[in-house]
Amino acid sequence: RLDFVQQQKLQFERWDVVLDKPGKVTITGTSQNWTPDLTNLMTRQLLDPAAIFWHKEDSDTMDWNEADAL
């Protein structure tokens, strides 16, 4: 895994998700594709979804499914 934060001065957000009641939250994000030799052709790509969080009525814990999880 490359550390693009130092190389390209990118910033990433970290969120804490809490569901007090049963329900579902879907988070989508935007990613910018970058290649050194094609800088002028940079495009944006929608990640659908980045993560899904849910809390079932009969459960005390929140579950999640990350799109990039192994």
BAMARRO-388526 format. One record per residue (C-alpha): residue number from 1; residue in one letter; x, y, z. Coordinates in Angstrom, 1 decimal, always signed. Each point is the difference from the previous one (the first is absolute). Layout:
# BAMARRO-388526
nr:NUM, rest:a, c1:X, c2:Y, c3:Z
...
***
This chain:
# BAMARRO-388526
nr:1, rest:r, c1:+0.0, c2:+0.0, c3:+0.0
nr:2, rest:l, c1:+1.4, c2:+3.4, c3:-1.0
nr:3, rest:d, c1:-0.1, c2:+3.0, c3:+2.3
nr:4, rest:f, c1:-1.5, c2:+2.6, c3:-2.2
nr:5, rest:v, c1:-0.6, c2:+2.3, c3:+2.9
nr:6, rest:q, c1:+3.7, c2:+1.0, c3:+0.1
nr:7, rest:q, c1:+0.6, c2:-0.2, c3:-3.7
nr:8, rest:q, c1:-3.0, c2:+2.0, c3:-1.2
nr:9, rest:k, c1:-1.1, c2:+1.9, c3:+3.1
nr:10, rest:l, c1:-3.4, c2:-1.8, c3:+0.1
nr:11, rest:q, c1:-2.3, c2:+0.3, c3:+3.0
nr:12, rest:f, c1:-2.3, c2:-2.8, c3:+1.2
nr:13, rest:e, c1:-3.0, c2:+0.3, c3:+2.3
nr:14, rest:r, c1:-0.7, c2:-2.4, c3:+2.8
nr:15, rest:w, c1:-3.6, c2:-0.3, c3:+1.3
nr:16, rest:d, c1:-1.4, c2:-1.7, c3:+3.1
nr:17, rest:v, c1:-3.5, c2:-1.4, c3:-0.8
nr:18, rest:v, c1:-2.5, c2:-0.6, c3:+2.8
nr:19, rest:l, c1:-3.5, c2:-1.3, c3:-0.4
nr:20, rest:d, c1:-2.1, c2:+0.5, c3:+3.1
nr:21, rest:k, c1:-3.1, c2:-1.6, c3:-1.5
nr:22, rest:p, c1:-0.4, c2:-2.9, c3:-2.4
nr:23, rest:g, c1:+0.6, c2:+1.1, c3:-3.6
nr:24, rest:k, c1:+2.5, c2:+0.2, c3:-2.8
nr:25, rest:v, c1:+2.5, c2:+2.5, c3:-1.3
nr:26, rest:t, c1:+1.7, c2:-0.1, c3:-3.4
nr:27, rest:i, c1:+3.0, c2:+2.1, c3:-0.6
nr:28, rest:t, c1:+1.2, c2:+0.8, c3:-3.5
nr:29, rest:g, c1:+3.1, c2:+2.0, c3:-0.9
nr:30, rest:t, c1:+1.9, c2:+1.4, c3:-2.9
nr:31, rest:s, c1:+3.5, c2:-1.1, c3:-1.0
nr:32, rest:q, c1:+2.3, c2:+1.8, c3:-2.4
nr:33, rest:n, c1:+2.0, c2:-2.3, c3:-2.2
nr:34, rest:w, c1:+3.5, c2:+1.2, c3:-0.6
nr:35, rest:t, c1:+2.9, c2:-1.3, c3:-2.1
nr:36, rest:p, c1:+3.3, c2:+1.8, c3:-0.3
nr:37, rest:d, c1:+0.1, c2:-0.1, c3:-3.8
nr:38, rest:l, c1:-3.6, c2:+1.0, c3:-0.5
nr:39, rest:t, c1:-0.4, c2:+2.9, c3:+2.4
nr:40, rest:n, c1:-2.0, c2:+2.0, c3:-2.6
nr:41, rest:l, c1:-2.5, c2:-2.8, c3:-0.4
nr:42, rest:m, c1:-0.9, c2:-0.3, c3:+3.7
nr:43, rest:t, c1:-3.5, c2:-1.2, c3:+0.5
nr:44, rest:r, c1:-2.4, c2:-0.4, c3:+3.0
nr:45, rest:q, c1:-1.6, c2:-3.3, c3:+0.8
nr:46, rest:l, c1:-3.0, c2:-0.7, c3:+2.3
nr:47, rest:l, c1:+0.6, c2:-2.8, c3:+2.5
nr:48, rest:d, c1:-3.3, c2:-1.7, c3:+0.5
nr:49, rest:p, c1:-0.3, c2:-0.6, c3:+2.9
nr:50, rest:a, c1:+3.1, c2:+0.7, c3:+2.1
nr:51, rest:a, c1:-1.5, c2:-1.6, c3:+3.1
nr:52, rest:i, c1:-3.4, c2:-1.2, c3:+1.4
nr:53, rest:f, c1:-0.8, c2:+0.0, c3:+3.7
nr:54, rest:w, c1:-3.0, c2:-1.5, c3:+1.6
nr:55, rest:h, c1:-1.5, c2:-0.6, c3:+3.4
nr:56, rest:k, c1:-2.6, c2:-2.8, c3:+0.3
nr:57, rest:e, c1:-2.8, c2:+0.3, c3:+2.5
nr:58, rest:d, c1:+0.9, c2:-3.2, c3:+1.7
nr:59, rest:s, c1:+3.7, c2:+0.8, c3:+0.3
nr:60, rest:d, c1:+2.0, c2:+2.1, c3:+2.4
nr:61, rest:t, c1:+2.9, c2:+0.5, c3:-2.4
nr:62, rest:m, c1:+0.3, c2:+1.8, c3:-3.3
nr:63, rest:d, c1:+1.1, c2:-2.0, c3:-3.1
nr:64, rest:w, c1:+1.8, c2:+1.3, c3:-3.1
nr:65, rest:n, c1:+1.2, c2:-1.0, c3:-3.5
nr:66, rest:e, c1:+2.9, c2:+2.0, c3:-1.5
nr:67, rest:a, c1:+0.2, c2:-0.1, c3:-3.7
nr:68, rest:d, c1:+3.8, c2:-0.5, c3:+0.1
nr:69, rest:a, c1:+0.1, c2:-2.6, c3:+2.8
nr:70, rest:l, c1:+1.9, c2:-3.2, c3:-0.7
***
